[in-house]
Amino acid sequence: MTIEKRVLAVIMGGGRGTRLHPLTMERCKPAVPLAGKYRLVDIPISNCINSGINRVFLLTQFNTASLHRHVQATYNFDVFGGGFVDILSAEQTEKSADWYQGTADAVRRNLVHFRNSKHDFVLILSGDQLYRMDYRKILEDHVANGADVTIAAIPVPLNKVEGLGVMRVDENLEINGFVEKPKDPAVIKQLALSPAREATLRSGAGEQHCLASMGIYVFNRAALAEALDNTMTDFGKEVIPSLLGKKRLFAHVFEGYWEDIGTVKAFFEANLQLAHPLPPFNFYDQEAPIYTSARFLPASKINRCEIDHVVIGDGSIVTDCKLHRCVLGIRAFLGEGTRMEDVIVMGADFYETEAELAANKARGIPHLGVGRNCVIHHAIIDKNARIGDNVRLSPAGKADGNYPHGIVIRDGVLVVPKGVTVPSGTVL
């Protein structure tokens, strides 16, 4: 049996996603739209499929309805391959009646469900990261090292490790120290890679690095059960440090593009980078495609526009607009004369009928999307938002906080939340 057939993948569906608010007001983090047509959860599931791993459990808890709809409509495997993406929501049992208390607690409560599928290894993944990885490589390292636990690690310069879990390794990449979110410069210095190990890295010549955890773990089945036979709630803060000196822990070094989409700023910048001629993450790799829902939408229609560095999702209608560094989602509608720069428009879940358009016009309700003669900078327009004509929106010179008509500025980015209506003539 090949190694990928001995693995169960477990994707963490995320907590409340407070740092990504207001994009998580009505959805969990893995369900947030990405790159015009995808969802964040498509990344780890696609990585699993491309790695030959087709048995996937998705652990969910908060605002899960849209995530469930997307996964159930997208990932349907044939009965002969034995594959599945099984959604496991937090549930009340005889032993527990509360929510998941952390990543480790979520996995612990679902061990009973994993037992029904034969496996030797458990691959634990995050549902809110952007990267492409062949998981077979970390699994092969795990077996070759005789490891109990292997942690995917990314080299990070010493001055950028705050907020990450950082490990100290020997020359064989065996982990002998782990500190969650270190702040003391002296501690960070002690975690730095040796000159010999530094020389093996492909990037960052001349800089000192630490190895930071990517939140991707491979556990032997027995080691996972033993590691969770307690009340610890979080892998990074508690479980991994508790295993030092007791289990064989190894690092698997990954030097590709990786972005943790944990904040509005990170989400905003990662999306806009995709509009570059050579983006750091390549959605056009046919050998390792990213999968998503088949929506059967018409082609986008672009009329008399001046566009530069723009990604446009299916079924969009854009007329007489000037766009620079923008990402437009599915069914995005932009009215004549609108100008946008550094803007993400997530689009809409549906098209309005002629009758709906007429009724909304009579009531003064704008068309779904962005109206005519608008000027918008440095902003995210969430799904099903309605922006009237002659609207001016920009976060420049404004503090983070809540503003009229439901508009929010977060991490210096102006956000029009999902379903919000901004009246014609609004200036912010």
N, C-alpha and C positions, 0 to 999 in steps of 0.2 A: 504494500500500500504506500503510495507517495505521501510525503510529509504533509502536504496541504489537505489531504483527506483525513488526517488524524487531528484536525484542528477545529475548534469552535471559535468563531469570532463574536465578541460582545462589544457592542457600540453603546457608549454612554450617551443618553439622550439629553443630558444637561440639567442644570438646576433652573432657578428662576430667571437667569440671564439678566440680572439687574444692570450690569455694566453695558449691556447692549440695548437697554431701554432707550427710546420707545419702540424700537423695532420688534421687541419681544412683548409688547402689550397684549397681543392676541395670538401669539405663536411662540413655540419654544425655539431655542437657538438653532438646532439642526434644521428647522423648517424655514429659516430666513432665506429669501431668494438670493441667488448668486449669479453673476456674470450674464445677466439678461434672460436666462432660461432654466437654470438649475436651482437646486436647493443645497444647503451646506451638507446635508446628510448624504447626498449623492456621491460625495468625495470618498468617505471611507467604504461605502458599499461598493462603489466602482473599483476601488483598490483591491477589495476582497475578490471580486469577480475576476479581475485581471490577474490575480495571484493564484487562481484556481481554487479559492476558498468559497464554497457556496452554501455554507451553513452559518447563518448570521442571526444573532439575537440583538434586538434593539430595545434598550431599557429606557422607558419614558415615564414622565411624571407631570410636568407643568404644561398647560396650554397645548395639549397634544393633538387636538382634532385635525388640524391641517396637515400635521406630520403623518398621522395615520392614513389619511386619505391619499396623500402622495405616495407613500410606501406601498400601500395595498394596490394602488392603480398601476404602479411601475414595475415592481419586482415580483414577477410570477414565473417560477421555474417549472420545467417539465417534470412530470411525475417519475420519469426513469432516472433522472440525475440525482435525486434525493436532496436537492437544494431547497433552501427556504430563507426568507427574511421574516423572522417571527417577532412580533411586537409584544413585549412584556411590560405592562403598565404597573405602577405601584398598586398594591392590593392589600386589603385587610385580611389577616389570617388569625388563627388561634394564638400565634406567638406574637403578632404585632398588628397594631391598628393605626400607626402613624406613617408619615412620609419617609422616603429614603433620607437618611441622615448624611449621606456622602457617597462617594464613588465605591468605596469598599463595602459599605452597608448595602448598596443597591445590588452588587454582585452576590454578596452573601445570601440575601433573601431569595435569589433566583437560582442558587446552586441546585435546588431540588428539580428545577425545570431542565437544567443542563444534563442531569444524570440520564435522561431518557435518550440522549444521543451519544453514541460511542465516540470517545475522543481521548487523546493522550495529552493534548495541550489546549490552553485557552489563550486566545489573543485578545487583549483588552484595548479598545480604541476610543478616541474622543469623537464626538459628532459635530464638532465646530472648528475644524482645522482645514486649511487648504494646503495640500501637498500631494505628490504622487510617489508611491512606494510599492515595490514588489516585496510583499511580506514573506515570500519564500526565502529571501536572503537572511532575514533576522531569524527565521525558524531554523535554517541550516546552521547558522552560527550557534544558536541555542543548543542544538543537538551535538554539534562538534565540540563545544566547550563542556559538555556534561553539566549544563547549568540547571538550576532549579527555577531561576527567574532571569529573564533578559529584558533590559530596558533600552528602548530606542533613544539615542542621544544625539544632539546636534551641537557642533562646536559653536560657542558664543564668546565674543571678546569679553575680557574681565569686566569692562566698564558697562556691560549690558546684561549682566546676569541677575540683577535685582528683580524679584518677582517670579523667578524660575526655581525649580528644584535642581540642585547642582550636585554632581557626584565626583568623588575622587577615585581614580582607577590606577591599577598597576600596569606594567608593560604589556600584560596579556589581556587588558581591558576588564579584569576582574574588579568589581566595585568593593572598595573598603571604607568608603565614607559617603554620606549623603546628607545634604543640608537643604531644607526647604526655604526658599526665598531669603538667602543670606544678605545681610546689609553691612556687616563689619568687613572693612577692606582687608584686614589681617586674615580673617577666615576665608574670604574669597581667594586671597593669594595662595593659601594652603591647598585650595582645590584646583589650582592651575595645572594644566597638562605638563608633563616632563618635556624637555627639549627633544628627546628622541621621538616621543609620540607626536609632538607638535610638527615635527618634520614630515610626518606621514599625511598630514592634512593637505587637501588640494587648494584650499582658499585661505585668504587672510595672512599671507606671508608677512613676517615681521611683527605680527600681533601675538600676544599671549591669549590663550583660550582656556575656558572651562568646558566640560561636557554637561549640557543641560538636558534634563528629561523632557521628552516630547509627549509624555503622558500615554505612551504606547508600551504595553507590557506583554511578554510571553511568560506564562506560568505552566509548569508541569501540573497536571491535574491534581495529584496528591499534594503538591506544595501549595497550591491555591487553597485547597480545603483546610490544610493546616494553618496557613497564614490568616485565614478568616475565622478560625475557631476561637473567637474572642469578641469584644465589643468595639473594636476600632472601626472608625467610620470613613477614613480617607486613606487612599493608597500612598500619595506623596508625603503627607504629613506624618503618618503613623505606621502603616503597614510596611513600607519599604525600609525605613530606618530600623524597625523592629527585627528585620530578617538579617541584618548585618552580623556576620560572625556565626550565624546559625545555618544559613543556606548559601549555596553558591550563586552569587549574583554577578552578572556580566553586563557590559554595555555593548550595544551595537551602534556603531557610528554611522550617521546619515548626513551627507553633505549636500543634499539637494535643497530646492526651495521648500520652505515650510513657514506657514503663518498661522498663528493662533488668532482666530477671529473672535476675540473676547470683548472688544470694545467697539463703540461706534466709529472711532477714529481708525482702528485697524480694519474694520469692515469697509469703510469708505475708501481708504487708500488701496487696499487689496483689489477692490473692484475697478477703480480707475486705472490701476496699473495694467489691467487686462486690455485696455484700449491702446496701449503702446504698440508700436510696430513689432517689437520683440519682447513680449511680456515675460516676466519671470516664471509664470505658470502657463504651460502650453495646453490649451484645450483642443488643439488640432492634431494631437498625437494619435494616429490610427492604430498603433500597436497597443496602446493602453487608453482606450476611450473613456470618457466620463459619461455615464448613462443617466437618463432622467425620463420623465413621463413623456409618452408620445401623444402630443396634443392635436395633431392634424390641423394646424392653423394655416391660413393662406400666407403667401409670401408677403414680406413688408413692402410698403409703397412709399417711396421717397420722391417728393415733388419740389422742384426748384429750390433745392437746399444747398447751403454751404456747410459742409461737414468735414471735420478733421479729427482723427483719433477718436472714433466713435464705434461702439458696439451696439448693434440693433437686434433685438429679439424678434421672433416670428410674429406675424400678424399686426405689425405696427403701421401707423399712418402718420407721416410727418410731412408738413407742407410749408414751403417758403420760410424755413428756419435757418438760423445760424448756430451751429453746435461745435463746441471744442472740448475735447476730453470728457466724453459723456458715455454712460451705459444706459441703454433703453431696454426695458424688459418686454415681455410678451404683451401684445395688444396695447402698446403705448400709443397715445394720441397727443400730438402737439399741433396747436393751431398756428395760423399764418402770422408771420412777423415775430415769432418768439426767438429769443436769444438765450443760450445757456452755456455756461462754462463750469467744468468740474461738477457735474450733476449726475446723480443716479436716479432714473425714473423706473420704478419697478413694474409699471404697467397696470394691467387690470385682469380680473378673473373672468370677465365676460364682456361682450359687446352690447351696447344699448340698442334697443329696437327703435324704429322710427317713431312709434307711438310713445315710447318712454322719453325719447329726446324732446318731442313736442310738449309732453306733459311737464317735463322738468323745466323747459324753457319758459313756459307759462308761469311757473312758480318761481322763476329766477334762480334755478339750480344749474350750475355749470355742467358742461360735458365732462365725462370721465377723462382724466388726464389734465393736460395743461392748455389753457385758452390762448387767445390771440394776443400778440404784442406784449408778451411777458418777458421779463428779464430776471434770470435766476442764476445765482452763483453759489458754489460750494455748498451743495444741498443734496439731501436724499428725499425723493418724493415716493412715499410708500404706496403699496397697491391700493387701487380703488379710490385714491384721493382725487379731489376735484378742485382745480385751480381756475378761477375765473379769468376774464380778460384784463389786460393792463395791470397785472400784478408784478410787484418788484420785491424779490426776496434775496437776502444776503445776510450772513452772520457777521460780516465785517464790523468791527468796533462794538460788538454786543457781547455781553457776558452769557455764560451758560445759564439756562433757566427756561421757564415756561412763558410763552408769549400768547397774544390774542389768537383766536380761531384754532386753538389746539396745537399751534406750532411750538416746537421744542428746539433749543440749541443745546447740543451735547458734544463735548470734546471739540468745541469750535466748529461743529458741523450743524447746519440748519436742517431740521427734519420735519417734514409734513407727515404725520403718522397715518397709518392705514385707515381709509374711509373718511378722512377729514375733508371738510369743504372750506376753501379759502375764497371769500367773496371777491368779485371783480373790484379792481381799484386798490386792493390792499397793498400797502408799502411797509416793508419791515427790513 
